[in-house]
Amino acid sequence: MMKTKANDDGHPNLKTQKIIFTSAFDLLRNPLANDDAIIIKNENPQPPSDLCQEKEKKEGIGEFRRHHLLPSQYGGPAIKSLHFPFALKPDQIKAVEAWMANGQRGSLIYSSGTGKTEIAFECARQAADRSGKQHFRVLLILPRIVLIEQNYRRLVNYGISKEKIGRYFGEQKEIREITLSTYHSVANAFSLVRDADMIIFDEVHLASNTARAFSRIFDIVSKKENGNKALLGLTATIDEDDPRNFTILTVLPPVRKYLIKDAVLDGRLARPVIVPIRVTLTEREQKTYDACSDKIKRISSRFHRHDPQSMMKLLKAGGFPSWQARAWFLNVRKRKTLLASADNKLSRAAELIAEKQRNKQKVMVFSETLESVRKLKQMLKENEIDSMIIDSSMPSFKRQRILSQWGTKFYPLLSVHTLEIGYDVPEVDVEIILASTSNMNQVVQRIGRVIRKFRGKEHAFVYVVYVADTKDDYMFSTFKRAINSAAC
């Protein structure tokens, strides 16, 4: 532990704070999140006098209170009350420095589990400090509603007053000095973008040119009158050669990268051990798969279109071409559903789960369809293994209850996409992925769920179950690329 003086504004020096490892769930349980502990009401706020400081010192509360006063008590931006209960890591400090040096604009390509959220908060604090403004409006755009509450609690835990944090989504329309929203909500309220002094784009790759409603946000921030806004993009991976990401990379060029391989070499993350498990289709499944593939190839050859984007244009053409495009999409979905729910794939996953359950190990399972995880759940039940499914349609309280019971009442947790982003489970070191995706960012996100360090954990095992001689082979090549970036 390093000790130095605090800064003049009462905040501890960036490089001198106590190091404490924590997770999102630890933050929810942290006593600092107690409302009474953080918000200190005062109708006529004044800086503490010498006598008050002496009294607080004797009572052991002075240092705590000075770091958790409402921003209005000393004046200045709300984000300047930010106080981490740990020291930022060297890679996080370098990220902040790189972003500031680039004129407070750019993207950070940082692996899951390396604390991108804390980096973003510190960037906002330093940008507010440099702005000299009394109020510095921060807009944090998140990919999912469930992440709004997580980030809200995290900000409160880090010393930001609840009165200064707004949540803007659905029926809840709070605009505060620090506003948390989603891409969908912001796409219907561009005034949030125009009014913000700083915008943080979490999972910035989601705002690619193909997501027109989201990419319009960049149309606004690119205008000359918005040239002074601080802009920060966060992502675990983004394809810099993909033309769909041209706007993102132009407005928010990468200023620093810290991938899985880098973090593993530095000892920041556990080493991922990828275990490929090859299975085959049953005879009945193979016939269905071949029939779907033949129809897809025949339609693609007839119209010289081989990807969803070009086929979507055909769909809008009307008449016979439109009908054929519909048939193309129908067979693509049918084939994907078949691969996700293939009997041998689910049977092998069930065997793995049974093996890990004997050691009372938590297991995280990712599949591509809700139908496939329901089928797996039933298969496990027939083998007297309890499991739970978690999906985005569940209310927040139910998801939290399931997560709290994980590892006590059941060990396998089954998910489609809900747990890919924002959920850190460092205590879990076993993951089963039923391969059916070629999305690199999705692959990296899934691997990133289980590689955070925890109580001496040095390895995380990721079992990739795929169907040989099918589209799964092409999709598995994506995992290989992710493995190469993670291998040491």
C-alpha positions in Angstrom: 0.0 0.0 0.0 1.3 3.5 -0.9 0.6 6.6 1.2 0.7 10.2 0.0 -1.3 13.4 0.7 -4.7 13.9 -0.7 -5.3 16.4 -3.5 -6.3 20.0 -2.6 -10.0 19.3 -3.4 -10.1 16.6 -0.8 -10.0 13.6 -3.2 -7.3 10.9 -2.7 -4.5 10.9 -5.2 -5.2 8.6 -8.2 -2.2 6.4 -7.5 -2.3 6.2 -3.7 -5.6 4.7 -2.8 -6.0 1.4 -0.9 -6.3 -1.6 -3.2 -9.4 -3.6 -2.7 -10.7 -6.2 -5.2 -14.4 -6.1 -5.7 -17.2 -7.3 -8.0 -20.5 -5.9 -9.1 -22.3 -8.0 -6.5 -19.8 -6.9 -3.8 -20.7 -3.3 -4.7 -24.4 -4.0 -4.2 -23.6 -5.4 -0.7 -21.1 -2.7 0.2 -22.2 -0.7 3.3 -21.1 2.5 1.6 -24.2 2.1 -0.5 -26.4 2.9 2.5 -28.3 6.1 1.9 -27.6 7.6 5.3 -23.9 6.9 5.0 -23.5 8.8 1.8 -26.0 11.6 1.7 -25.4 14.1 4.4 -28.2 16.7 4.5 -27.3 20.3 5.3 -29.6 23.2 4.5 -26.7 25.8 4.7 -23.7 23.8 3.6 -20.3 25.2 4.6 -16.8 23.7 4.6 -16.1 22.2 8.0 -14.4 24.5 10.4 -11.1 23.7 12.2 -13.0 22.8 15.3 -15.4 20.5 13.3 -12.5 18.9 11.6 -10.8 18.2 15.0 -14.0 16.8 16.4 -14.6 14.6 13.3 -11.0 13.4 13.5 -11.5 12.3 17.1 -14.7 10.5 16.2 -13.0 8.8 13.2 -15.5 10.2 10.6 -13.8 13.3 9.2 -11.9 11.6 6.3 -15.0 9.6 5.3 -17.3 12.6 5.4 -15.0 14.9 3.4 -15.1 12.3 0.6 -18.9 11.8 0.6 -20.3 15.3 1.0 -22.9 16.3 -1.6 -21.2 18.2 -4.4 -23.3 21.2 -3.7 -21.7 21.4 -0.2 -18.4 22.5 -1.6 -19.7 23.5 -5.1 -18.6 22.1 -8.4 -19.6 19.2 -10.6 -21.2 16.2 -9.1 -18.7 13.8 -10.6 -15.9 15.4 -8.6 -17.3 13.6 -5.5 -16.1 10.4 -7.1 -14.0 8.3 -4.7 -13.0 4.7 -5.3 -12.5 2.4 -2.3 -9.4 1.0 -4.2 -6.6 2.2 -6.4 -6.9 2.2 -10.1 -4.5 -0.3 -11.7 -1.6 0.9 -13.9 -3.4 -0.1 -17.1 -6.5 1.8 -16.0 -4.4 4.9 -15.3 -2.8 4.7 -18.7 -6.2 4.5 -20.3 -7.3 7.7 -18.6 -4.1 9.4 -19.5 -4.3 8.3 -23.2 -7.9 9.6 -23.5 -7.1 12.9 -21.8 -4.0 13.4 -24.1 -6.2 12.8 -27.2 -8.3 15.8 -26.4 -10.9 13.9 -24.3 -12.1 12.0 -27.3 -11.6 8.4 -28.3 -12.4 4.7 -27.6 -10.8 2.3 -25.2 -10.7 -1.3 -26.4 -10.3 -3.1 -23.1 -11.0 -6.7 -22.2 -14.0 -7.6 -20.1 -13.0 -7.8 -16.5 -10.4 -4.9 -16.6 -12.6 -2.2 -15.1 -13.8 -0.2 -18.0 -16.6 1.4 -15.9 -14.1 2.7 -13.4 -11.9 4.1 -16.1 -14.9 5.9 -17.6 -15.9 7.4 -14.2 -12.3 8.6 -13.7 -12.2 10.1 -17.2 -15.4 12.0 -16.4 -14.0 13.3 -13.1 -10.8 14.6 -14.8 -12.7 16.1 -17.7 -15.0 17.9 -15.2 -12.0 19.2 -13.3 -10.4 20.5 -16.4 -13.7 22.1 -17.7 -13.8 24.6 -14.8 -17.7 24.4 -15.0 -19.9 24.6 -11.9 -22.1 21.8 -13.4 -20.7 19.1 -15.7 -23.4 17.1 -17.3 -22.5 13.4 -18.0 -24.6 11.1 -20.1 -23.8 7.4 -19.8 -25.4 5.3 -22.6 -25.7 1.6 -21.8 -26.8 -1.3 -24.0 -29.4 -2.7 -21.5 -31.8 -1.4 -18.9 -30.5 -3.9 -16.3 -27.2 -2.2 -16.4 -28.7 1.2 -15.5 -29.4 0.0 -11.9 -26.0 -1.6 -11.6 -24.2 1.6 -12.7 -26.5 3.7 -10.5 -25.6 1.7 -7.4 -21.9 1.8 -8.3 -21.9 5.6 -8.6 -23.6 5.9 -5.3 -21.1 3.5 -3.8 -18.3 5.7 -5.2 -19.6 8.8 -3.3 -22.0 10.4 -5.8 -25.2 11.7 -4.3 -28.4 10.0 -5.5 -29.9 13.5 -6.0 -27.3 14.0 -8.8 -28.0 10.8 -10.7 -30.9 10.4 -13.1 -32.2 7.3 -14.8 -33.8 7.8 -18.2 -35.7 4.8 -19.7 -39.2 3.6 -20.2 -41.6 5.5 -18.0 -38.7 6.8 -15.8 -37.5 10.1 -17.2 -35.1 11.6 -14.7 -32.5 14.0 -16.1 -29.8 15.0 -13.7 -26.2 16.2 -13.8 -25.2 12.5 -14.3 -27.9 10.7 -16.4 -27.9 6.9 -17.2 -29.8 5.8 -20.2 -29.9 3.2 -23.0 -29.2 3.5 -26.7 -32.9 2.9 -27.5 -34.0 5.6 -25.1 -31.4 8.1 -26.3 -32.4 7.4 -29.9 -35.8 8.9 -29.0 -34.4 11.8 -26.9 -31.5 13.4 -28.8 -31.8 16.4 -26.5 -29.9 14.3 -23.9 -27.0 14.2 -26.4 -27.1 17.8 -27.2 -27.2 19.0 -23.6 -24.4 16.7 -22.3 -20.9 18.0 -21.6 -19.6 14.4 -21.8 -21.0 11.3 -23.4 -19.8 7.8 -22.4 -20.8 5.1 -25.0 -20.7 1.7 -23.3 -20.3 -1.1 -25.8 -19.8 1.5 -28.4 -19.7 -1.1 -31.3 -23.5 -1.3 -30.9 -23.8 2.1 -32.6 -22.4 0.8 -35.9 -23.7 2.2 -39.2 -26.2 -0.7 -39.5 -28.0 0.5 -36.3 -29.2 3.7 -38.0 -31.1 4.9 -34.9 -28.0 4.6 -32.8 -25.6 6.0 -35.3 -27.6 9.2 -35.5 -26.1 10.0 -32.1 -22.8 10.4 -33.9 -24.4 12.7 -36.5 -25.2 15.0 -33.6 -21.9 14.9 -31.8 -20.0 15.3 -35.1 -21.5 18.8 -35.8 -19.3 21.7 -35.4 -21.3 23.3 -32.5 -20.7 20.1 -30.5 -17.0 20.0 -31.0 -16.2 20.7 -27.3 -18.0 17.7 -25.9 -15.9 15.0 -24.2 -16.6 11.7 -25.8 -15.5 8.3 -24.6 -16.3 4.9 -26.2 -15.9 1.6 -24.4 -15.7 -1.9 -26.0 -14.1 -5.2 -25.4 -13.5 -5.6 -29.1 -14.4 -3.9 -32.4 -13.5 -4.9 -35.9 -11.5 -1.9 -37.2 -11.6 -3.3 -40.8 -15.4 -3.5 -40.9 -16.8 -0.6 -42.9 -19.9 -0.6 -40.7 -17.7 0.8 -37.9 -16.3 3.6 -40.0 -18.3 6.4 -38.2 -17.4 5.1 -34.7 -13.7 4.9 -35.5 -13.7 8.3 -37.1 -15.5 10.1 -34.2 -13.9 7.9 -31.5 -10.6 6.5 -32.7 -9.0 3.9 -30.5 -6.6 5.6 -28.1 -5.5 2.5 -26.1 -6.0 -1.2 -26.3 -5.7 -3.8 -23.5 -6.9 -7.2 -24.7 -7.4 -10.5 -22.9 -3.8 -11.5 -23.8 -2.4 -8.4 -22.3 -4.4 -8.7 -19.1 -3.5 -12.3 -18.7 0.2 -11.6 -19.2 -0.1 -8.8 -16.5 -1.8 -11.2 -14.1 -5.0 -9.1 -14.2 -7.1 -11.9 -15.5 -7.2 -15.6 -15.1 -5.8 -17.6 -18.0 -8.7 -18.9 -20.2 -8.4 -22.6 -21.1 -10.6 -23.3 -24.2 -11.7 -26.9 -24.5 -13.4 -27.7 -27.8 -15.9 -30.6 -27.8 -16.9 -31.9 -31.2 -20.3 -33.6 -31.7 -22.4 -34.7 -34.7 -26.0 -34.5 -35.7 -28.4 -37.4 -35.5 -29.5 -39.0 -38.8 -32.8 -37.2 -38.6 -31.2 -33.9 -37.7 -28.7 -34.3 -40.6 -31.5 -34.7 -43.1 -33.3 -31.6 -41.9 -30.0 -29.6 -41.9 -29.1 -30.7 -45.4 -32.6 -29.8 -46.7 -32.4 -26.3 -45.2 -28.9 -25.7 -46.5 -29.9 -26.8 -50.1 -32.8 -24.3 -50.1 -30.5 -21.5 -48.8 -27.9 -22.2 -51.4 -30.5 -22.4 -54.3 -32.1 -19.1 -53.4 -28.7 -17.4 -52.9 -27.4 -18.6 -56.3 -30.6 -17.5 -58.1 -30.4 -14.0 -56.9 -26.6 -13.7 -56.3 -27.2 -12.7 -52.7 -25.5 -14.5 -49.8 -25.8 -12.3 -46.7 -28.7 -11.0 -44.6 -28.2 -7.4 -45.6 -28.5 -7.9 -49.3 -31.3 -10.5 -48.8 -33.2 -7.9 -46.8 -33.2 -5.6 -49.8 -34.7 -8.4 -51.8 -37.4 -8.9 -49.2 -38.5 -5.3 -49.8 -38.7 -5.7 -53.5 -42.1 -7.4 -53.5 -43.5 -10.2 -55.6 -41.6 -13.5 -56.3 -38.2 -12.2 -55.1 -39.7 -11.1 -51.8 -41.3 -14.5 -51.3 -38.0 -16.2 -52.0 -36.1 -13.9 -49.6 -38.7 -14.9 -46.9 -38.0 -18.5 -47.6 -34.3 -17.9 -47.3 -34.6 -16.3 -43.9 -37.0 -19.0 -42.7 -34.5 -21.8 -43.6 -31.6 -19.9 -42.0 -33.6 -19.6 -38.7 -34.7 -23.2 -38.9 -31.1 -24.3 -39.4 -29.8 -22.2 -36.5 -32.6 -23.5 -34.2 -31.6 -27.1 -35.1 -27.9 -26.5 -34.3 -28.7 -24.8 -31.0 -30.9 -27.7 -29.9 -29.0 -30.6 -31.4 -29.6 -33.7 -29.3 -25.9 -34.7 -29.0 -24.9 -31.1 -28.2 -27.3 -30.8 -25.3 -26.5 -34.4 -24.1 -22.8 -33.6 -24.0 -23.5 -30.3 -22.1 -25.6 -32.2 -19.6 -22.8 -34.7 -19.0 -20.3 -31.9 -18.4 -22.7 -30.2 -16.0 -23.3 -33.5 -14.0 -19.5 -33.9 -13.7 -19.0 -30.3 -12.4 -22.0 -30.6 -10.0 -20.3 -33.5 -8.2 -17.7 -30.9 -7.1 -20.4 -28.3 -6.3 -19.1 -26.0 -9.0 -21.1 -23.1 -10.4 -21.4 -23.5 -14.2 -22.5 -20.8 -16.6 -24.1 -22.0 -19.8 -24.7 -19.9 -23.0 -26.8 -21.0 -25.9 -28.4 -19.2 -28.8 -32.1 -19.9 -28.3 -34.5 -19.9 -25.4 -35.9 -23.2 -26.8 -32.5 -24.9 -26.5 -31.9 -23.9 -22.8 -35.4 -25.0 -21.9 -34.7 -28.3 -23.5 -31.4 -28.6 -21.6 -33.1 -27.7 -18.4 -35.6 -30.5 -18.9 -32.8 -32.9 -19.7 -31.0 -32.0 -16.5 -34.2 -32.3 -14.5 -34.6 -35.9 -15.8 -31.2 -36.5 -14.4 -32.2 -35.0 -11.0 -30.1 -31.9 -11.5 -31.6 -28.6 -10.6 -30.9 -25.6 -12.9 -32.3 -22.1 -13.6 -32.8 -20.1 -16.7 -32.2 -16.4 -16.7 -33.4 -14.2 -19.5 -34.0 -10.5 -20.3 -37.8 -10.8 -20.0 -37.6 -11.4 -16.3 -38.1 -8.5 -13.9 -35.0 -7.3 -12.1 -36.0 -8.7 -8.7 -36.5 -12.2 -10.1 -33.1 -12.1 -11.8 -31.4 -11.0 -8.5 -33.2 -13.8 -6.6 -31.9 -16.4 -9.1 -28.4 -15.0 -8.9 -28.4 -15.0 -5.1 -29.5 -18.7 -5.1 -26.9 -19.7 -7.7 -24.3 -22.0 -6.0 -26.6 -22.9 -3.1 -29.9 -24.2 -4.4 -28.6 -25.0 -7.9 -25.3 -24.9 -9.8 -26.0 -24.7 -13.6 -27.2 -21.2 -14.7 -28.6 -21.2 -18.3 -28.7 -18.1 -20.4 -29.1 -16.9 -24.0 -27.7 -13.4 -24.1 -28.7 -11.8 -20.8 -25.5 -12.5 -18.9 -23.1 -11.6 -21.8 -22.8 -7.9 -20.9 -22.3 -6.4 -17.5 -22.4 -9.4 -15.2 -19.0 -10.2 -13.6 -18.9 -13.6 -11.8 -15.2 -13.9 -10.8 -16.1 -16.9 -8.4 -17.1 -18.9 -11.5 -14.4 -20.7 -13.4 -16.4 -23.1 -15.6 -18.4 -22.0 -18.7 -20.1 -24.0 -21.3 -20.8 -22.4 -24.7 -23.1 -24.2 -27.2 -21.4 -22.7 -30.2 -23.7 -21.1 -32.8 -22.3 -17.5 -33.1 -19.7 -16.0 -35.3 -19.9 -12.6 -33.6 -16.4 -11.9 -32.3 -17.5 -9.4 -29.7 -20.1 -11.8 -28.4 -17.5 -14.5 -28.1 -15.0 -12.2 -26.3 -17.9 -11.1 -23.9 -18.8 -14.6 -23.1 -15.2 -15.6 -22.4 -14.8 -12.4 -20.4 -17.6 -13.4 -17.9 -15.4 -16.0 -16.2 -11.8 -14.8 -16.4 -11.8 -12.2 -13.7 -9.4 -13.1 -10.8 -10.9 -14.4 -7.5 -9.3 -15.9 -4.4 -6.2 -17.3 -6.1 -8.1 -18.4 -9.3 -5.5 -18.7 -12.1 -7.5 -20.5 -14.8 -11.0 -20.4 -16.2 -12.3 -23.3 -18.3 -14.5 -22.6 -21.3 -16.0 -25.7 -23.0 -17.1 -25.0 -26.5 -19.6 -27.6 -27.8 -20.0 -27.5 -31.5 -21.5 -29.6 -34.3 -18.9 -30.8 -36.8 -19.3 -30.4 -40.5 -22.0 -27.7 -40.2 -22.1 -23.9 -39.9 -20.8 -24.4 -36.3 -17.4 -25.1 -37.9 -17.2 -21.6 -39.4 -18.5 -20.2 -36.1 -15.9 -22.1 -34.1 -13.2 -20.4 -36.2 -14.3 -17.2 -34.4 -13.6 -18.9 -31.1 -10.1 -19.8 -32.4 -9.4 -16.2 -33.2 -10.5 -15.2 -29.7 -8.3 -18.0 -28.3 -5.3 -16.7 -30.2 -5.9 -13.2 -28.8 -6.2 -14.8 -25.3 -3.5 -17.4 -25.5 -0.1 -16.8 -23.8 
